[in-house]
Amino acid sequence: MDSQTTYAVIDLETTGTEINGSDRIIQFGCALIKNGTLIQTRSQLINPDRPVPQAIQTLTGITPGRLVAAPYFADVAASITRLLQGTVIVAHNVNFDYPFLAAELVRAGQPALAQPGVDTVEMAQILLPTQASFRLQDLTAALGITHDHPHRADSDAISTGHLLMRLGARFAALPTATQHELLKFAGSLPKQTGDFLAAHATAPKPLTPEQMAVGRFVLKRPQPSAGEQVVPTYPATLAAKRQLLKPRFKVRTQQAKMMDAIYENSTSTHQPLLIEAGTGLGKTLGYLLPYAYVTSTSHKLVVSAATTVLERQIATESLPQVRALTGLALPAVVLKSARHYLDLGKFAASLGLKHPNHQTRLLQMRLMVWLTQTTTGDLAELQLTTYTAPLFARIRATGRPTQGIYQSADFYQRLQNQVKTAQVVITNHAFLARHITDLPLRHKPYLVVDEAQHFAAAFAEANSHELGLAKLKRRLGQLQTFIQGRKETGLMTLFADAPATLYQLNRTLAAINTATDQIAALQQVVYHHCGQPAPRVVERPLTAAERQWLLPTLQTALPPLLTTAASVLAPMQGVLAEYEADPERYLASEAALFQGLDGLTAALANQLTRLKGIDLAALAQAPVVTSLILGGGGPATLSINWQRFDASHIIQKQLTVFDAPVFTGATLTVNRSFDYLTQQLGLPAATPALRLRSPFHYKLQAQFLVAEDAPNARELSEGAYADYLANAIAQLAATPHQTLVLFNSLRMISLVYQRLINQLPEHELLAQGVTGSAEKIAKRFALSTDSVLLGAASFFEGIDYPQKQLEQVILTRLPFDSPASPTVQARAAALKARGEDAFAADLLPKATIRFRQSFGRLIRTEHDRGVFVVLDPRLLTTPYGRQMAKSLPNLKPKALPLADLTPLAHDFLEHRLIKETEHAQ
């Protein structure tokens, strides 16, 4: 391939995906490109001489009526052969389009295709490593490529041609060393895609000032932090705030009150402060702006978010806005645990893996390009659906500094250094609850807890414990495999000529066998005293008598078990030290073995540290529920869990390290009272608090509808209830408007998805845990215009889909915690012992907050309009349901049978379309 190569960029629309079966082409599109210029296009409808499925018609817009007069493929096959002669065929997923077209040509009596092929999907995955989606229409949107008619072969082919040129330019722009590293592995790419990359390799060029070479990689050089700046005066008046924020932001009186309250609290009163900031008020700007005028590197601001999604939003969107407004540098860092970051040394070693599978090699190439872009090494930047690929277990950081040539560029160590020089530290509730004492802080920092309704739960989880006997046994078994070897060379073989090391390895194997026997014995004892056969994973709270028996049993059995298990670590660390002292002695595959061993021993050490930290006597007195977990496989799957259900005292103790903590969120109150939150956090009832209303006009912007004929889920079988929900959702979502459907159960999502998949052919159906992780489908939904998303807990809050991104929310069931949960039962028992009603004091407040949050997904800007539909009749027929309904802002529910409710919802949404059309005209 060279400058004279003609690329034939093809795209096919077909009746299905069976290449050598019953499916046929219905449209052929081709764009010829030479010297980076589009020289010819062709679009041809083709009569498949068979029915076109409705889903294909909806997707492509190609109806049978348009194909009646179209030629059969045999009529155009010769001209297609001539068109493609002497070209390199390019497609977005060449492993589908190329063989499908080849089979059709052979079927029509034409010669088999023999041209080279190039794939733009995998090239895009490598060269655009942080892209959330690699669908053609999403890539063209991200790169600013005009794509008028997605899923039309002619438009898709032209767009793919432009994408091809952009990708070639992207590869050419990479540092020379990165190009060379990628080309080493380019042979694993589909067909001749590697040759295309090689044709775009450039002559050696020097690194830019923003780049640095470290070992095999070229990295983006970290930017030095700015020195201390002269801080301007805080805009104390409303006029001053308007002057500062215009024209980018509209200052609202309620938001200004929030800013002033925080500024006064951080400079004067220095006490805990509660702020409920209504949706649309601008909460994040409301707290970041005043803190910009009072923080410094010695008096930091710690912002704790409920989710990593919100954490990243604060860092990449909100904080840059505040910097632009104030002119202040505000150096910031996002703080996570080590496992979120890439270890450069381990990644370099992984490149020597023998015979990796295709997906591993593709991921390695993607990471090489990403290293030229990232300054953090945070793997979340890749926006993958899942991080369970085996490669990640090898290359994640463990918290121990990288040794050798990569030590100076270690991402996690760089993160620790950045915390020391940052003014703003952004983290999440879970990390803060576990590592609050590890923060390198010289002075009491300020604290903002965003989405504070989750703070107590995070601390409860962090101070809960699991005696993961099955997991410990599994890790010891993995270590045994590393030593003895299986498919790859084991440590015993590597050190066969080192008697001292061999002796230590044999002693380690003996310790592993002893520890495994001790685990099995403890599992047997507990199982026969407390266990019950279980066909699947179950969690059962222990009775008072069982808890009383368990304590002395564990106090006797656990210390010797942990001592034996811990004895395997020192020999393994000695083995790793030998490798690190002279890594050049070993082959690349052997180096990969050591890297895997390092990750495993780090995980084992962390688990043993947690297990040794379990204070059994203290747990016997703490507000915890003790449960037995059985995985369905008898004693061998047994573990023990201590779940804390009240963390208020721990929270108050930990908050002493902070100055003037602020707890904020859009849904902190229940019945306009902060009492539930203050009890959860252990704060005094008289803690200063602000309730700041939303600026939205909900009566005009939203419809609140309840299906009065919806069934009570408890009165139906699981399958019958899933049937009802699928039919109801199919009716309500049959509009050109994006819909979010909220569930209490991932299992019910799966059941409904199976029933809906064929009922909404005109929509992209996204389902949490089925079509991707919560984060992945959330991003996919934001890019779509025709999606229905089925989501659970994480979608009740923390996501922002303004205007057309989300216009309908369906709540399938009132969001109560499961009364069967051991933790819920323990909280209920504790409240009852104090003379309180557990439902009124705990279950109902939590459900009310979630109910408000579910509605809060709908209206995110003053221009939004949308419909909120509830498919649970208890909202109307029970006192607690009616109380929950009253918690929504200035809205009363309209109760109708589903058959009448659906057209009303559609009409409300269509009214928006009419208004927009009139405005456009």
N, C-alpha and C positions, 0 to 999 in steps of 0.2 A: 504494500500500500504506500502510495506517495502522492504528490500534489496532482498527478494526472489521473488518479483513481476516480472512477465514477461510483458514487454510492447510491444504491437503489433502496430508498427508505420505504418499506412496505408496511401496510396495516391491513388486516383482514377483519371483516365482520362475518360471523358464521352462525349457523343454527344451533351450535353447541360445541363441545370440546373434544368429541370423539374423532381423532385424526383418521384412523383407518376403519371407521365404522359407518354410522348412518348420517353423520353431520356433513354439511356442505357450506361453501362460501356463498354469502349473499352480497358482499361488496368487497371490491379490491381497490385499494388506494396505493399510490406510489408517487414518491417525490425523488427526482434525480438531482444529485448534488455533485458539483465538481469545483475544485479550487475554492471551496467555501461558499459557492454561489448556487442558488436554486435555478436549475436550467430547464426543468420540465416537470409537469405533474400529470397524473392520470387518475381518474375516478371512474369506476365501472360497477354499476349494479348488476347482479347476476341472479338469474332465476334458479333457485336450488331444486326445483321440481319436487318439493316436499313442504309440509307445513313449517311455518316459522313460529316457534313458541312465543307466547304472549310476553314473557319476561324479556326476550330478545327484542321484540317490537318496542316495548317500553324503553329499554336501554338505548337502542340505536335510533328510534324514530322511523325505522324502515318497516313499512307495513306490506302485507301480501299484495295489496293493490298496486304498489309501486314496482313490484317485481314481475307482474304478469307480462308486461311487454319487454322485459329485460332478456338479453340473450342467455343461453345456457353456457356453463363454463367451457364446454367443448368448443363452442363457437368463438371464444376469445382466447383460448389457451395458447394458440400459436403466436398471437400478437403479444401476449404476456411474455412468452419465451424470448421473442425478439427484443422486447423492451429491456429485459434483465440480462441479456447476453453481454458478457464482458464487465459486469458490475460486481461490486461487493454488496451483498444484501444486508440491510440493517433493519432491526425491528425492536420494539419495546417488548421484550420477552421473545427473543429470537428462537428459543427452543420450542415455542408453540407455532408462531407464524411460518417459520421456514419449513418444518416438516409437514405442516398442514398444506401449504402451497405445493410443496414437492409431491405429496401424495395425489393431490388433485391434478397436477400436470401429467403425472404418469398415468393416472386413470384416463386422461383425455388423449393418451397416445403420444405425449411429448417426452423428450429426453429428461432423465432425472436431473434435478438441480445439482450442480457441482461447484457453484461459486462459494467463495469464503463468506462467512457470516459474522456480524457484529451485534452485540446485545447492549442496549442502552440502559436496561434496568440495573444490571450488576455494576456497570460503569458508574451510574448515578449513585448507587449505594456506597461505592468506594470514594468517589470524588466529591460527594455532597454528604459527608458523614453525619451531620446533625439534622438532616431533613427528617421530618416526622412521617412523611408518607411518600412512596415512590410510584403512586399512580400517575399516569401521564398528565392528567389534568391538574394534579396537585403540584407536580414538578414545573409545569409550564407557568402556573400561577406564581410559584415562588421565584422563578427566574424572569418573570415579566414577559414571557413569550405569548403572543396572541394565539388563542385556541378557541375559535368560535363555536365549534360543534363537536364536543367530546363524544366518543363512541361512534363517530362517523369516519369511515376509513380514509377518505380524502383529507379531512381536517387533521386526523390523528397522524397520518403519514407526514404531512407538512410540519406539524408541530414536533414530531420525533426528529425530523431532519434538523430543525433549529436546535433541538436539544443536543443532537449529536455534535454539532459545531461548538456549542457552548462547553460540552464535556471535553472535547479535544483541546479547547483553549484552557480549560481548568487544569488539565494534566500538564500542558506546556508551561503553565505558570508555577507549577510546584518546584521546590528546590531540586537541584540536580541529584543530590543524594537520595531524596525521597523517590524521585522517578526511577532511579536504579534499583532501589529496594523493591518497589512495586513490580518492576519488570522481571525480577527474579521469580515471582510467583504468578505472573500473568498467564502462564500456560494453563492454569487451572480454570480460567474464565471460559465462558461458552464460545465454542467454535474459534474464530480468529479474532476475538475481541482484544486479546493481548497484542496481536500484530498492529491493531489500530492504535493502541497506546504507544507501542514502540515507534510508530510512524510520527508521533507527535512529541517524542522526546527531543529535548533541546540540547544545544552545545553546553558544556560546563559553564556555569555562571556563579558569581560570588553571592554569598548570603546577604540579605538586606540587614540594616541595623536592627530590625525587629526580630531577627532570627538568630538562632545559635545551634551549633552542632554538638550533640552529646552522644557518643558512641555511634550506634547505627542510625540514629534518628536526627531529624531537624525539628527543633522545638520553637515555639513562639516565646520570645524573651519576655519575662515578666516585667511589667512597668514599675519603675521605682515609685514608692509612695510619696505624695506631696508633703512638704514640711508644714509646720503649723502656720495657719493663716490668721490674719486679722479678721475677727468675726464681726459682721455688721450688726446693727441694732435690730432687735426683734420688732417686727411690724405690729405694734400694740393696738392700733386703732383699726376699725373696719376699713376705713379709707386707705390706710397704708397697706393692708392685705390686698385690697382690690388692685392697687397700683402695682404690687409685686406680682400678682398672679395673672393679670390680664396680659395678652388676650387669650392665653392658653386655657385658663380655668375660670369658671364662674364661682365667685366667692359666695357661699351661703351663710346666712346668719348662724345657723346651727353648727356648721363646721367651724366658724370663727369662735364660737363659744368653746368648742372642744379644744382648739389650739390654745386659747387663753387659759383654760383650766389646766392643761398640761404644762404650759410654760410657768404658771404660778406655782404649781405643785413641785416642779423640778427646781425652782429657784428660791422658793419660800417655805411652803408648808411641809414638804418632804414626808408624805404619808401615803398609804395605799389609796387608790382612786379607781372607782368603777365608772365606766362610760358605755352605755348602750347607744351606738351610733346607727340610726336607721339606714336601711339600704339606699344607696345613691347619695349619701351625705358626703362621701369622700373620706372615709375613715382613715385609710392608710396615709394619705397626704395630711389628714388632720392631726396625726401624731408625729410623722416624720419631720414636718416643717418646724414646729416649735423646738424639737430636740436638736435640729441642725444648728441652733443658736446657743446651745448650752453644752453639747458634747465636745470632748477632746480625746486625744489618744490616752490620756491618763484618767479621764472620767468618761468611760465609754457608755454607749447605749446598746443593750442586748434586746433584740426583738425576737420573740419566740412565736412561731406560727404553728398552726394545728397540723399542717400537711407540708410535704416537700414541694408540692405544686405552688402553694401560697408563698412558701419560703423563696422559691425561685422568682415568682412574680414580683415580690418586694425588691429583690436584688436587681432584676433586669429591667423592670418597668418603673416602679414607684421611686426608687432611690435616684436613678438618673434624672427623673423629672425634678426632684428637689435640688439636685446639683445644678441643673440648668436655671432654676428659679433664683437660687441664692448666690450662685457663683462660687460656692464652697466645694472643695474636693471631696470631703466626707469619705475618706478611705473606708472600705467595707469588706467584709469577708463572710462567706456562707460556711458555717461550721457543721460538719457531719462526722460520723464515725469513719475510721480508716477504710473499711471495706467498700466504701463508695468510690475510692480513688484507685487509679492505675499505678502499679509498681513497675517502673521502667525496666529494672533489672530482670524481673520475672517475665515481662513481656518480651524482652530481647531473647531470653532463653527459650521462650515458647516458639520462636521462629525456627528453631532447630528440630521441632517435632518431626518424627518420621511418619510419612503417609497420613497426614491429617486429612479429615474429611473436607469436602468442598466448602461447607458453611464455616468451618474453622478458618480456612485460608482466606475466605472472603472477609470475615470479620477482622482478621489480622491486617489485611490491606486497608480496610476502612479505618482501623485505628492508626495506621501510619500517617494517613492524610490528616486525621483529626489532631494528631500531635502537632502539626504545623499551625493549628488554629487555636487550641485551648491554652489557657494560662493556668487552669485549675487542676486538670487531670480528673475532674469529676465525671465518672462514667455516665451519669444521668444525662449529660449533654447529648449523648448519642440518640436519645429518645427511642430506645428499642422497646418492642412489645414485652420482651422478657429478658432477664439477665441470668437465666438458668443454663446457658450454654456452658459446656465443660471448660471452655477456654477461660471463662471468668474466674473459676475456682483456682486456676493457676496464676492469674495475673493481678488479682486484687491485692491492695496493700493490706498489711496486717498491723500496722502501727509501729513496727520496728523499722528503723532507717535502712534504706537500700545501701548496700555496700558496693565498693568498686567505683567504676567510672561514672555510674549513674547517681552516686550519692549526692553530688552537688545540685542535682536537678530533681531530687525526690519531691514529688508533689505533696505528700502528706506532711513532710517536714516544712516545706514552704508554707503550707497552710498554718502550721503552728506559729511560724514566724510572723505571718500576716496578722494573726490575732493580736499580737503584741503591739503592732503599729496601727491597727484599725481604730476608727472612731465608732463604727457601727458593726456589731457582730450579729449576724442573722442566723438563727437556728430553728429547731422545731421542738415542740413540747417533749417528745420522747427522748431526744438527745439531752435536753436540758435537765430532765428529771434524773437521768442516769449519770450525767457527767458534770453536774453543777459545781462540784468541788475541784474539777480538773481545769476549769477555765483559768488561763494565766492573767489574772486581774490584780492590779496593784491597789486600786481604789474601788470602793463600792460603785458598781455601774448602775445606771438607770435601767429599768426593765419595762418593756411593753409586752404584754401577753395578748396576742391577737387571736380572736376566736376563743376567748377565755373559758367558754362553757366546756371545753375539752381538757382544760389544764389538770383538773383533779383526777380525771380518768387516766391521764398519762402518768401522773405520779403514782397512782394506785398500781398500774401495770408495771412500772419500773421497780416498785418495791414488793412485787410478787415474786414467787420463786417456783421453779419446776425442777424436780429431781428426775431428770431425763435419763433414766436408766437404759432404755432402748437406744437412745441416741449415743450415749457413752459407749455402749457395747459395739455399736456400729462403727464408731470412729476407731476404737481399738482394733477391730477387725480390718479396717482399711490400712491401719499402720502395720499390721501383721503382713498384709499383702505387699506393701512397700518393701518390707524387709526380705520376705521370702521370694517375691517376684511372681509374676504370672505370665501375662503376654509380653511385658517388657522386662528387661534385666532388673533384678532386685538387688538390694544392698548387700546381701550375702554373697552374690556373685561378684559384685564390684570390689568388695574388700576381701576376697578369698585369699589374697596374699598378704593380708595385714592381720596377724594373729590377735593383737590387742583389741582392734576394732571388732574382729569376728567374735571374740569372747564377749564383748559388751552387747553385740547384737543378739547372741544366744541368750544372755541374761535378760535382755529386753523381751524376747519372745516368751521366756518363762514367766515374766511378770505380766505380760498380756494374757497369757492363759490363766494365771491365778486370778487376775482382776475380772476376767470374763466369767470364771466360775463363781466368784464372790457376787457378781451382779446377778447371775442366774439364781443363786441360792436366795438372795434377798427378794428377788421377784417372786420366787416360789412361795416363800414364807408369807409375804404380804398378800399374794393372790389367794392362797388357801384360807387366809383369815378374813380377808375383806372382799375378794374378787368374786365376780360372777361371769359365766360364759357370755361373750358378746359377739354377734356376727359382724359387727362393724365398729368403728371408733365410737366410744361412748365415754362420757365423763360423769362420774357419780360422786356426790358429796358424801364424806364419811360421817357416820353417826358419832355422837359424843363418846360412846364406849370404844368405838374403833379408833378415834383420835387418841384416846387415853392409852390404848394398847400400842399405837404406832410410835409414839414419842420414844419410849425406852428401847423399842426394837431398832429404830434408826440410830439412836444414840450409841448403841452397841455395834451395829453392823457398818455404819457409814464411815467412821474414821479409818479403820483398817483398809476398807475398799479404796478410799480416796488416796491413802498413802501408797498403796500398791499401784494404782493407776498413774499417780504422779511420778513414780519411779522410772517410768519409761521416757520421760521428757529429757532428763540430763544426757543419756546416751545419744538421743537423736540430735540434741543441740551440739554435741561433740562431733557427730558425723557432718552436720551442716557447717560447723566451723572448719573442718578439714576441706570441705568443698570450697568455702569462701576464701580460704587461704591461698588456694591455687586452682581457680576454676578452669584454667587453660589445659589442665591435665585430662579433662573429661570431654567425651564426645557430646554433640548437641543433644542427642536423645537422652544421654545420662544427665546432662545439665537440667533437662526438663523434669527428670525424675526427682532431682534435688529440690527444684522449685515446687513441685507438687508436695513433697515431704514438708517443706517449710510452711506451706499453707495449712496442711493438715495438723502439724504440731502446734501451730499458732491457734487454730480452732480448738484443739484439744486442751491447750493450756488455758484458753479463755473459759471453756466450759468447766474445767476443774476449779478455776478461781471462783467462778460463780457458785459452784457447789460447796466449796469450802466456806464461802461467805454466808451460807444458810445457818442462821442462829435458831436451832430447833426449839430451845427453851423460850426464846422471845416470841417465836411464831405461835407458840401455844397460848400466849397471852394477847397477841395482837388481833386486830379486827380482820381476820382472814377466814376464808372458807377452804377447807382441805378436801381435795377431790382426788379420786383414783381415775386415771386415764387408761383405757384398754383399747388396743388397736384392732381387736377382732382376732388376734392370733394367740390367745391364751397368755400365760405368765410372761412369755418372752417379749410381749409388747407393752408391759405394764410400766407406767410412770406415775409420779405423784406431783400434784400441783397445789400450791398455796396462793390463792388469789386474794389480794387485799381489796376490801370494799369501802374503806374509809381512810383517806390519806391526808385529812385536814391537818393533823398535828405535824406530819412530816413536811407538808407545804409551808406551814408557818415557821418551822425551824430553818428550812432552806431559804426562805425569803429574807432572812436577816442579812444575807450577803449582798442584797440589792438596796438601792436608794430609790425611794418614791415609786414603788411599782404601780403600773397602770394596767388595769384589766379591761379590755375592750372587745366589742363584737356587735353584730347586728341583732342578736337574739339572746340576750343575757337575762331578761326578766320573764317571770311567769305571773300572769295577772297583774302586770305593771309593778311588780315587786322584785327586788334583788335578793330576797331572803334565801331562796334556794341556792343561789350562787355563793353567797357569803357562808352558808353552812358547809357547802362543798369545799370551799377554800380555807375554812377555819378563820375567816375574818370577823371582826365585831359587827353586830347588826347595824351599828351607827356609822359604818365606813362611808365616807363621802361618795356620793354617786350622782351621775347625770343621765337622764333619759333624753336623747336628742332625736326628734322625729324625722322621718324620711321626707324629702322634698317632693315625692311623687304624688300624683292625683290618681289614686288607685281606682276610685269609682269610674273614672273615665278611661283608664288604661287597661283594666282587667275585668274579666268575668270569673265568678266563683260558682262553679256548678257541682251538684251532687247527684249521683245516680240513685234515686230513691228506691229503685227496684233491684239494686245490686244485692247479691246474696251475702249472708254471713259466712265467712270462710270456714268457721268451725262446724257448720252444718253440712258441708260438702266433703266428698273425698278429695284427696290431693289432685287427682286427675281431672275431676269435674270442675274444681275451682280454677285450674289452669286453663281448661276449655273456655270457661266464662271470660277470664281475663283476656285471653287471646282474641276472642270474638269482639269484646268491647274495645280493645286497643285497635284492632283492625278497622273498626268503624270510625273511631275518633281520629285515627291517624291518616285516614284516606283523604288527605288534603296536601297541597304543595307547601306545607309549613312544617318546620322541624319540631319534633316531639321528644320530650324526655319523660320516660315512664319510671317511677320510683317504686322499689320493692323493699321488703324487709328480709328477703331470703335469696341467696345466690342459687339455691336449688330451684326455687320457683322461677327465677329468671331463665334457667336452663329449660325447664318444662315449657314455659310460654314461648321461648325462642323456637323450640322444635315445632310448635304449632303455628307460629307466625311466619316462618321462613317462606312459605308458599302463598301467604295471604296478602303480602305487601310487595309485589314484584316491582312496583315503581319506586320503592324506597330502598335505601341502604339500611340494613338492619344490623345494629351494633348491640352486643350483649356482653356485659361484664362477666369475665370468667369463661366466656364461650368464644367470642371473636377477638379477645385481647384483654390485657390488663386494664384497670380503671384509667390509668394515666394515658395509655395508648388510645383507647376509644374516645376519651375526652378530647384529645387533640384531633382525632379523625372527625369527630362530630363538629368541631369548630371550623374545619375546612369544608364541610359539606353544605349542601343546600337542600338535600332531599333525604335526610336521615331520621330514623327512629332509634333512640338509644334506651336500652333497658339497663338500669343501674341500681345499685344498692347504696349502702351507708355513705360511701365517699362522695356520692352525687347529691346528697341532701344539702351540701354547703361547699364553699371554697371554690366554686367554679363560676365563671362569669361569661354568659352568652348573651350579649346585647342584641336588640332588634331582631333581624331575621334569623340569627343563629339559633334562637329558641323562641317559639311562639305558643307552645302548648306544653303544660306539665300535667301528667296524670299520676295521681297518688293511688296506688292499688289498695293500700290497707293502712290504717292508722299506725303510726310508727312506734308502737310499744316494744320494750324489751321482752324477750321470751320469758314467761314466768317459770319455765323449766330450767332456766340457767341457774347453776349453783350459786353464782355471785348474786343474782337477783334474789334468790331465796335467802341467802345469808344476810343481805341488807334488810330484807323484810323482817327477818327474825330479830335483828339488832334494833330496828325501829320499834317493833312490837314490844320488845323488852323495855324500851324507854317510854312506852305508853302512846306511841304515835301510830297513825294509820299508814302502812307502807305504800299503799296505792296512792293516797293523796300526797304523801310527803316525798315520794321518790318516783314511782312509775309514771304518774300523770305529769309532773313537771318536766321530766325528761322527754316524754312523748310530745308535750306541747311545744317545747323548744324545737324539736325536730320537725313538727308540723309547720311551725312558722318558717323554718329554714327551707322546707320543701316549696312553700309558696314564694319564698324569697329568690328562688332561681329564676322566676319568670320575668319580673320587671327590674331591669338593671340600669336603665337610663330613662330620662324624662320623655323620650320618643318611643319607648317600647309600648306594645300592646300585646295582650296574650290571654289565654284561657287556662284556668286552673280547675281540673276535674278530679273529684274524689269518688272512688268506686267502693266506698265502705259505708254501709247504711248506719253504722253506729254513730257517725258524726251528727246525725239528726235524731236518732232514737234513744240516745242515752244522755244523762245529765253531763257526764264528763266530755262526751262528744260535742255537745252544744257549748260547753265552756271552751273547748279547743277552738271551735269555729269563731268564737268571739275574740280570739287572740289575734286574728288577722286585722290589718289596719283599714278601718272604714269600709269594710266589705261585708255584705250579708250573703249567705249562700242561696242559690236558686235550686230548689229540689224538683227534679223531673225524672220521669222514666228515661232510660237510656235512649230509646227510640226517638223521644222528643228532644232530649238534651243534645244529641249529636248534631242535628241541623242547626240548632241555636249556636253551638260552638263554631261550626263552620261559617255561619253567617257573620259572626263577630270577627272572625279572622279575615274573611273575604272583604269586609268593610274596609279593612286596612289596604287591601290590594286596590280597591276602587279609588280610595283617597290618593294613593301613590300614583296611580295611572293619571288621575285628573291633574295632579301636581306636575307630572312630567309633561303633560300636554300644554 
